[in-house]
Amino acid sequence: MQFNRSALIEAIDKAIKMEHAAIVDIHARNAAADDEHRKEWLSLHEEKWMKATAAIRAKLRRGQPVTEEDIPRDRSGYTGKAYYRPKRASEVPARATELAGLRAVLDAVADETIGTTALRSLGVGVSTLRTIVPLLGSATVRSETLKAVK
């Protein structure tokens, strides 16, 4: 299958913008989830830790060592530890760099059409093509063999 080079560049620009918007959205959702998790943790553990830190300071002032029993425990959790552990963030896609590299290569190509074989030889993977091709619409150019058949 042959593609119009300028249409590919436009599709790549759209894909980069969409990916950037997705990254901004993921970061916003991760920040909101982290804030919610932090508030939840504080509501469950703040009082215990305030008491524990006061007790630990008092022991240290008296010259006594801090022991494991002085550390608050969370009996409801799997690990039993009551310290704050941020939740894992959603994965951020990392395809914008690959798409920008492909765009730079297409800028250097002199031909107005480029085939899938040439794209693959440039290192463009199937997943990248699956990202770009739906954005092309009717910008594909039929190959010579398909034209001859019709």
Backbone as a chain_set.jsonl record, in Angstrom:
{"seq": "MQFNRSALIEAIDKAIKMEHAAIVDIHARNAAADDEHRKEWLSLHEEKWMKATAAIRAKLRRGQPVTEEDIPRDRSGYTGKAYYRPKRASEVPARATELAGLRAVLDAVADETIGTTALRSLGVGVSTLRTIVPLLGSATVRSETLKAVK", "coords": {"N": [[0.846, -1.169, 0.0], [0.516, 2.189, -0.774], [1.315, 5.417, 0.495], [0.428, 8.842, 0.734], [2.898, 11.164, 1.179], [2.775, 13.784, 2.36], [0.264, 13.629, 3.544], [0.743, 11.606, 5.375], [2.547, 12.937, 7.057], [0.867, 14.924, 8.1], [-0.936, 13.242, 9.456], [0.788, 12.12, 11.33], [1.449, 14.402, 12.792], [-1.09, 14.907, 13.902], [-1.352, 12.57, 15.44], [0.746, 12.917, 17.263], [-0.145, 15.192, 18.619], [-2.499, 14.136, 19.724], [-1.4, 12.174, 21.358], [0.095, 13.752, 23.094], [-1.994, 15.115, 24.365], [-3.19, 12.923, 25.603], [-1.156, 12.192, 27.377], [-1.06, 14.459, 29.04], [-3.608, 14.224, 30.152], [-3.357, 11.741, 31.491], [-1.368, 12.396, 33.37], [-2.794, 14.287, 34.862], [-4.903, 12.688, 35.871], [-3.362, 10.869, 37.365], [-2.238, 12.614, 39.271], [-4.564, 13.471, 40.588], [-5.477, 11.024, 41.611], [-3.331, 10.408, 43.287], [-3.483, 12.536, 45.126], [-5.967, 11.948, 46.297], [-5.401, 9.438, 47.423], [-3.408, 10.176, 49.239], [-4.891, 11.825, 50.996], [-6.676, 9.922, 51.982], [-4.863, 8.202, 53.266], [-3.845, 9.929, 55.235], [-6.184, 10.376, 56.73], [-6.516, 7.882, 57.865], [-4.109, 7.35, 59.262], [-2.83, 9.575, 60.404], [-3.265, 10.475, 63.089], [-2.23, 8.327, 64.613], [0.481, 8.454, 63.866], [1.178, 10.997, 64.757], [0.99, 10.679, 67.542], [2.9, 8.654, 67.815], [5.268, 9.91, 66.926], [5.561, 11.836, 68.886], [5.961, 10.191, 71.119], [8.33, 8.922, 70.332], [10.112, 11.087, 70.18], [10.12, 11.772, 72.89], [11.316, 9.47, 74.006], [13.84, 9.647, 72.82], [14.781, 12.026, 73.935], [15.071, 11.188, 76.543], [17.184, 9.565, 76.221], [16.821, 6.991, 75.331], [16.658, 4.141, 73.128], [15.002, 3.935, 69.915], [12.623, 1.572, 69.138], [11.294, -1.206, 67.228], [8.711, -1.607, 68.059], [7.851, 0.92, 68.617], [7.09, 2.01, 66.266], [4.26, 2.799, 64.364], [1.746, 0.414, 63.416], [-0.115, -0.978, 60.716], [-2.764, -2.825, 60.86], [-4.635, -3.642, 59.034], [-3.596, -3.749, 56.495], [-1.662, -5.497, 53.938], [1.119, -5.611, 54.301], [1.423, -4.677, 56.855], [2.641, -2.365, 57.568], [2.548, 1.062, 58.409], [3.356, 3.267, 57.001], [3.417, 5.842, 54.464], [2.782, 4.953, 51.164], [3.01, 5.786, 47.921], [0.523, 5.332, 45.374], [0.818, 3.29, 42.46], [1.379, 4.87, 39.404], [-0.581, 5.445, 36.436], [0.436, 4.079, 33.331], [2.437, 5.967, 31.098], [2.213, 6.695, 27.721], [4.894, 6.281, 25.399], [5.379, 7.074, 22.73], [5.617, 9.368, 21.267], [8.182, 10.336, 20.672], [9.124, 8.441, 18.86], [7.286, 8.86, 16.799], [7.873, 11.52, 16.151], [10.464, 11.203, 15.189], [9.926, 9.649, 12.926], [8.493, 11.517, 11.477], [10.489, 13.408, 10.935], [12.108, 11.874, 9.246], [10.348, 11.478, 7.109], [10.12, 14.091, 6.243], [12.528, 14.368, 4.99], [12.328, 12.699, 2.83], [12.109, 12.553, -0.69], [10.229, 11.669, -2.562], [6.713, 11.785, -3.362], [5.009, 9.795, -2.635], [5.01, 6.969, -0.466], [5.726, 3.636, 0.368], [4.485, 0.814, 2.33], [6.466, -1.089, 2.664], [8.805, 0.411, 2.374], [8.478, 2.065, 4.573], [8.64, 0.192, 6.626], [11.285, -0.605, 6.262], [12.493, 1.667, 7.129], [12.224, 1.385, 9.763], [9.744, 1.591, 10.884], [7.275, 0.328, 12.833], [4.56, -2.098, 13.013], [2.705, -1.409, 14.965], [3.025, 1.346, 15.097], [2.167, 2.081, 12.549], [-0.484, 1.3, 12.833], [-1.328, 3.248, 14.537], [-1.13, 5.549, 13.01], [-2.418, 5.175, 10.454], [-5.348, 5.111, 10.741], [-5.779, 7.834, 11.047], [-5.323, 8.89, 8.628], [-7.445, 8.747, 6.825], [-8.805, 9.09, 3.688], [-6.376, 9.307, 2.426], [-4.636, 7.5, 1.361], [-2.764, 6.025, -1.285], [-3.47, 4.008, -3.972], [-1.774, 0.983, -4.902], [0.18, 0.285, -7.86], [-0.45, -2.241, -8.941], [-3.0, -2.725, -7.998], [-4.381, -0.687, -9.301], [-4.131, -1.525, -11.938], [-5.654, -3.829, -11.966], [-8.282, -2.941, -11.69]], "CA": [[0.0, 0.0, 0.0], [1.264, 3.435, -0.882], [0.744, 6.53, 1.256], [0.811, 10.19, 0.376], [3.864, 11.602, 2.187], [2.288, 14.95, 3.116], [-0.85, 13.17, 4.382], [1.366, 10.893, 6.496], [3.101, 13.943, 7.973], [-0.271, 15.505, 8.815], [-1.446, 12.229, 10.378], [1.748, 12.014, 12.428], [1.249, 15.589, 13.636], [-2.317, 14.665, 14.673], [-1.075, 11.52, 16.422], [1.589, 13.504, 18.312], [-1.025, 16.054, 19.424], [-3.38, 13.26, 20.505], [-0.588, 11.534, 22.386], [0.4, 14.778, 24.089], [-3.226, 15.316, 25.141], [-3.361, 11.734, 26.448], [-0.161, 12.27, 28.45], [-1.527, 15.491, 29.972], [-4.75, 13.633, 30.857], [-2.851, 10.709, 32.406], [-0.714, 13.07, 34.49], [-3.844, 14.896, 35.69], [-5.569, 11.607, 36.606], [-2.42, 10.354, 38.361], [-2.143, 13.598, 40.351], [-5.815, 13.417, 41.348], [-5.484, 9.758, 42.361], [-2.335, 10.525, 44.351], [-4.05, 13.422, 46.154], [-7.018, 11.2, 46.992], [-4.738, 8.404, 48.224], [-2.74, 10.868, 50.345], [-5.932, 12.223, 51.949], [-7.163, 8.701, 52.625], [-3.83, 7.737, 54.187], [-3.822, 10.834, 56.379], [-7.358, 10.151, 57.583], [-6.347, 6.615, 58.581], [-2.862, 7.178, 60.006], [-2.23, 10.806, 60.923], [-3.312, 10.519, 64.562], [-1.274, 7.327, 65.128], [1.839, 8.927, 63.658], [1.41, 12.146, 65.64], [1.266, 10.104, 68.864], [4.151, 7.9, 67.749], [6.418, 10.819, 66.858], [5.712, 12.434, 70.218], [6.554, 9.157, 71.985], [9.708, 8.698, 69.891], [10.887, 12.245, 70.644], [10.274, 11.664, 74.351], [12.311, 8.426, 74.263], [15.152, 10.142, 72.432], [15.194, 13.023, 74.943], [15.472, 10.443, 77.748], [18.366, 8.773, 75.901], [16.43, 5.604, 75.062], [16.611, 3.845, 71.696], [13.702, 3.722, 69.275], [12.488, 0.159, 68.765], [10.274, -1.508, 66.227], [7.392, -1.479, 68.701], [7.486, 2.34, 68.634], [6.601, 2.371, 64.93], [2.846, 2.398, 64.197], [1.451, -0.69, 62.503], [-1.429, -0.981, 60.088], [-3.183, -4.228, 60.922], [-5.555, -3.964, 57.937], [-2.864, -3.881, 55.235], [-0.944, -6.737, 53.667], [2.475, -5.577, 54.843], [1.382, -4.332, 58.263], [3.372, -1.121, 57.792], [1.625, 2.193, 58.342], [3.929, 4.443, 56.349], [2.773, 6.206, 53.198], [3.326, 4.409, 49.921], [2.194, 6.304, 46.803], [0.003, 4.331, 44.446], [1.49, 3.277, 41.159], [0.732, 5.732, 38.424], [-0.909, 4.849, 35.141], [1.543, 4.15, 32.399], [2.416, 7.064, 30.14], [2.727, 6.214, 26.439], [6.165, 6.902, 25.015], [5.496, 6.923, 21.292], [5.77, 10.678, 20.616], [9.545, 10.449, 20.16], [9.172, 7.595, 17.666], [6.513, 9.542, 15.758], [8.627, 12.71, 15.738], [11.562, 10.707, 14.359], [9.358, 9.266, 11.639], [8.142, 12.76, 10.774], [11.743, 13.975, 10.432], [12.525, 11.059, 8.109], [9.438, 11.765, 5.996], [10.471, 15.415, 5.729], [13.714, 14.226, 4.142], [12.011, 11.882, 1.656], [11.792, 13.406, -1.835], [9.048, 11.172, -3.263], [5.435, 12.2, -2.784], [4.371, 8.606, -2.07], [5.925, 6.035, 0.202], [5.035, 2.369, 0.594], [4.632, 0.178, 3.641], [7.767, -1.762, 2.697], [9.804, 1.45, 2.642], [8.3, 2.494, 5.967], [9.196, -0.859, 7.49], [12.756, -0.564, 6.16], [12.914, 2.82, 7.93], [12.079, 1.028, 11.17], [8.383, 1.859, 11.353], [6.634, -0.919, 13.208], [3.139, -2.272, 12.739], [1.924, -0.648, 15.949], [3.077, 2.758, 14.69], [1.262, 2.215, 11.406], [-1.856, 1.213, 13.346], [-1.632, 4.542, 15.148], [-1.173, 6.609, 12.004], [-3.303, 4.905, 9.318], [-6.723, 5.583, 10.926], [-5.816, 9.286, 10.962], [-5.123, 9.289, 7.233], [-8.699, 8.845, 6.081], [-8.71, 8.641, 2.291], [-5.123, 9.834, 1.902], [-3.763, 6.457, 0.837], [-2.707, 5.939, -2.743], [-3.472, 2.58, -4.326], [-0.563, 0.552, -5.589], [0.029, 0.137, -9.325], [-1.091, -3.506, -9.266], [-4.423, -2.572, -7.744], [-4.922, 0.155, -10.37], [-4.18, -2.303, -13.16], [-6.725, -4.806, -11.845], [-9.549, -2.268, -11.879]], "C": [[0.892, 1.233, 0.0], [0.538, 4.54, -0.119], [1.245, 7.852, 0.694], [1.695, 10.73, 1.498], [3.34, 12.779, 3.02], [1.103, 14.579, 4.007], [-0.33, 12.392, 5.589], [1.904, 11.881, 7.528], [1.975, 14.597, 8.772], [-0.838, 14.528, 9.837], [-0.518, 12.063, 11.577], [1.606, 13.209, 13.369], [-0.005, 15.44, 14.498], [-2.065, 13.656, 15.784], [-0.227, 12.062, 17.57], [0.743, 14.4, 19.217], [-1.95, 15.218, 20.294], [-2.612, 12.595, 21.644], [-0.228, 12.528, 23.492], [-0.815, 15.036, 24.977], [-3.471, 14.134, 26.078], [-2.389, 11.76, 27.623], [-0.579, 13.3, 29.495], [-2.681, 14.947, 30.805], [-4.293, 12.593, 31.88], [-2.172, 11.354, 33.612], [-1.743, 13.7, 35.423], [-4.565, 13.828, 36.506], [-4.657, 11.024, 37.674], [-2.297, 11.309, 39.546], [-3.395, 13.58, 41.217], [-5.89, 12.15, 42.191], [-4.497, 9.81, 43.514], [-2.838, 11.419, 45.482], [-5.108, 12.695, 46.965], [-6.409, 10.143, 47.912], [-4.049, 9.025, 49.444], [-3.75, 11.281, 51.416], [-6.466, 11.017, 52.706], [-6.154, 8.192, 53.654], [-3.799, 8.607, 55.439], [-5.016, 10.609, 57.304], [-7.22, 8.872, 58.392], [-5.176, 6.617, 59.561], [-2.307, 8.427, 60.68], [-2.175, 10.82, 62.448], [-2.308, 9.541, 65.177], [0.157, 7.843, 65.018], [2.157, 10.144, 64.525], [1.75, 11.653, 67.051], [2.617, 9.39, 68.871], [5.354, 8.835, 67.708], [6.641, 11.516, 68.188], [6.381, 11.445, 71.164], [8.021, 8.915, 71.623], [10.597, 9.86, 70.337], [11.151, 12.161, 72.144], [11.329, 10.607, 74.69], [13.718, 8.932, 73.946], [15.667, 11.182, 73.43], [15.681, 12.346, 76.219], [16.699, 9.569, 77.486], [18.049, 7.31, 75.644], [16.368, 5.369, 73.548], [15.169, 3.679, 71.197], [13.667, 2.275, 68.796], [11.369, -0.012, 67.74], [8.866, -1.353, 66.796], [6.923, -0.024, 68.737], [6.883, 2.803, 67.303], [5.148, 1.92, 64.803], [2.691, 1.293, 63.149], [0.045, -0.526, 61.959], [-1.858, -2.436, 60.016], [-4.099, -4.617, 59.76], [-4.826, -4.231, 56.63], [-2.122, -5.192, 55.131], [0.42, -6.746, 54.355], [2.495, -5.284, 56.331], [2.114, -3.043, 58.583], [2.435, 0.057, 57.566], [2.257, 3.425, 57.709], [3.277, 4.644, 54.984], [3.52, 5.627, 52.023], [2.459, 4.939, 48.786], [1.713, 5.162, 45.912], [0.798, 4.399, 43.156], [0.682, 4.108, 40.178], [0.383, 4.931, 37.173], [0.276, 5.042, 34.207], [1.357, 5.302, 31.409], [2.98, 6.538, 28.822], [3.987, 6.977, 26.03], [6.401, 6.781, 23.522], [5.76, 8.246, 20.584], [7.159, 10.841, 20.011], [9.698, 9.639, 18.875], [8.439, 8.274, 16.507], [7.248, 10.785, 15.25], [9.816, 12.31, 14.862], [11.085, 10.309, 12.975], [9.002, 10.503, 10.825], [9.393, 13.398, 10.175], [12.249, 13.201, 9.218], [11.654, 11.362, 6.899], [9.685, 13.15, 5.405], [11.647, 15.331, 4.754], [13.45, 13.419, 2.874], [11.564, 12.795, 0.518], [10.517, 12.971, -2.547], [7.776, 11.629, -2.561], [4.66, 11.018, -2.213], [5.438, 7.724, -1.451], [5.119, 4.793, 0.563], [5.287, 1.81, 1.983], [5.974, -0.526, 3.765], [8.874, -0.754, 3.006], [9.693, 1.94, 4.075], [8.879, 1.462, 6.925], [10.72, -0.86, 7.443], [13.32, 0.638, 6.916], [12.738, 2.567, 9.426], [10.699, 1.306, 11.736], [7.706, 0.524, 11.612], [5.15, -0.932, 12.892], [2.304, -1.451, 13.713], [1.921, 0.846, 15.627], [2.153, 2.996, 13.508], [-0.197, 2.15, 11.848], [-2.28, 2.51, 14.024], [-1.904, 5.593, 14.081], [-2.268, 6.393, 10.956], [-4.75, 5.342, 9.569], [-6.856, 7.107, 10.815], [-5.682, 9.792, 9.533], [-6.433, 9.511, 6.489], [-8.519, 8.295, 4.684], [-7.411, 9.096, 1.648], [-4.182, 8.75, 1.388], [-3.847, 6.439, -0.67], [-2.631, 4.463, -3.084], [-2.179, 2.218, -5.063], [-0.862, 0.331, -7.073], [-0.688, -1.156, -9.675], [-2.589, -3.417, -9.01], [-5.079, -1.699, -8.814], [-5.084, -0.656, -11.653], [-5.337, -3.304, -13.134], [-8.061, -4.162, -12.13], [-9.58, -1.708, -13.225]], "O": [[1.902, 1.288, 0.703], [-0.692, 4.589, -0.092], [2.381, 7.942, 0.229], [1.274, 10.749, 2.655], [3.45, 12.769, 4.246], [0.943, 15.136, 5.093], [-0.878, 12.495, 6.686], [1.735, 11.682, 8.731], [2.106, 14.801, 9.979], [-1.182, 14.921, 10.952], [-0.978, 11.887, 12.705], [1.638, 13.054, 14.589], [0.001, 15.798, 15.676], [-2.499, 13.845, 16.92], [-0.455, 11.706, 18.726], [0.894, 14.373, 20.438], [-2.169, 15.54, 21.462], [-3.121, 12.472, 22.759], [-0.246, 12.188, 24.675], [-0.684, 15.16, 26.194], [-3.907, 14.319, 27.214], [-2.753, 11.391, 28.739], [-0.469, 13.05, 30.695], [-2.74, 15.173, 32.013], [-4.788, 12.57, 33.007], [-2.371, 10.916, 34.745], [-1.583, 13.652, 36.643], [-4.817, 14.023, 37.695], [-5.115, 10.715, 38.774], [-2.257, 10.87, 40.695], [-3.305, 13.663, 42.442], [-6.314, 12.191, 43.346], [-4.788, 9.312, 44.602], [-2.646, 11.106, 46.657], [-5.141, 12.813, 48.19], [-6.853, 9.974, 49.048], [-4.1, 8.472, 50.543], [-3.496, 11.109, 52.608], [-6.683, 11.076, 53.916], [-6.522, 7.802, 54.762], [-3.734, 8.1, 56.559], [-4.872, 10.648, 58.525], [-7.755, 8.783, 59.497], [-5.243, 5.948, 60.593], [-1.372, 8.316, 61.473], [-1.139, 11.144, 63.028], [-1.62, 9.875, 66.142], [0.951, 7.694, 65.946], [3.291, 10.3, 64.977], [2.686, 12.15, 67.677], [3.383, 9.511, 69.827], [6.355, 8.584, 68.38], [7.782, 11.761, 68.578], [7.27, 11.821, 71.928], [8.856, 8.724, 72.506], [11.709, 9.642, 70.818], [12.256, 12.441, 72.609], [12.155, 10.83, 75.576], [14.664, 8.683, 74.693], [16.859, 11.211, 73.735], [16.579, 12.846, 76.896], [17.202, 8.91, 78.396], [18.942, 6.468, 75.734], [16.063, 6.284, 72.783], [14.26, 3.334, 71.953], [14.589, 1.817, 68.121], [10.616, 0.915, 67.441], [7.937, -1.002, 66.069], [5.728, 0.237, 68.873], [6.248, 3.855, 67.23], [4.837, 0.767, 65.104], [3.403, 1.252, 62.146], [-0.854, -0.016, 62.628], [-1.354, -3.193, 59.185], [-4.318, -5.805, 59.526], [-5.38, -4.877, 55.74], [-1.971, -5.913, 56.117], [0.83, -7.76, 54.921], [3.472, -5.601, 57.009], [2.204, -2.66, 59.75], [1.625, 0.047, 56.639], [1.736, 4.528, 57.87], [2.667, 3.73, 54.428], [4.734, 5.788, 51.897], [1.285, 4.578, 48.694], [2.407, 4.163, 45.725], [1.373, 5.431, 42.812], [-0.547, 4.043, 40.143], [0.973, 3.887, 36.894], [1.008, 6.028, 34.287], [0.247, 5.566, 30.947], [4.086, 5.999, 28.791], [4.115, 8.173, 26.291], [7.498, 6.426, 23.09], [6.097, 8.242, 19.4], [7.295, 11.428, 18.938], [10.324, 10.094, 17.918], [8.916, 8.263, 15.372], [7.24, 11.065, 14.052], [10.137, 13.006, 13.899], [11.744, 10.59, 11.973], [9.195, 10.523, 9.609], [9.365, 13.875, 9.041], [12.761, 13.797, 8.27], [12.162, 11.491, 5.785], [9.484, 13.363, 4.209], [11.747, 16.121, 3.815], [14.256, 13.449, 1.943], [10.749, 13.695, 0.718], [9.795, 13.812, -3.083], [7.75, 11.832, -1.347], [3.755, 11.205, -1.4], [6.6, 7.733, -1.856], [3.975, 4.888, 1.008], [6.171, 2.262, 2.709], [6.56, -0.56, 4.847], [9.77, -1.031, 3.803], [10.707, 2.203, 4.722], [9.527, 1.811, 7.911], [11.375, -1.089, 8.46], [14.489, 0.635, 7.303], [13.059, 3.421, 10.252], [10.51, 1.26, 12.952], [7.582, -0.306, 10.711], [4.563, 0.094, 12.547], [1.298, -0.859, 13.319], [0.925, 1.531, 15.861], [1.436, 3.996, 13.466], [-1.047, 2.857, 11.307], [-3.469, 2.827, 14.075], [-2.8, 6.424, 14.23], [-2.975, 7.339, 10.606], [-5.35, 5.914, 8.659], [-7.94, 7.61, 10.517], [-5.899, 10.972, 9.258], [-6.514, 10.374, 5.615], [-8.119, 7.142, 4.519], [-7.357, 9.255, 0.429], [-3.047, 9.047, 1.016], [-4.87, 6.792, -1.257], [-1.8, 3.743, -2.531], [-1.581, 3.046, -5.751], [-2.019, 0.208, -7.475], [-1.469, -1.174, -10.626], [-3.37, -3.998, -9.764], [-6.223, -1.952, -9.193], [-6.069, -0.488, -12.373], [-5.931, -3.592, -14.173], [-8.911, -4.788, -12.764], [-10.568, -1.086, -13.612]]}, "num_chains": 1, "name": "protein.A"}
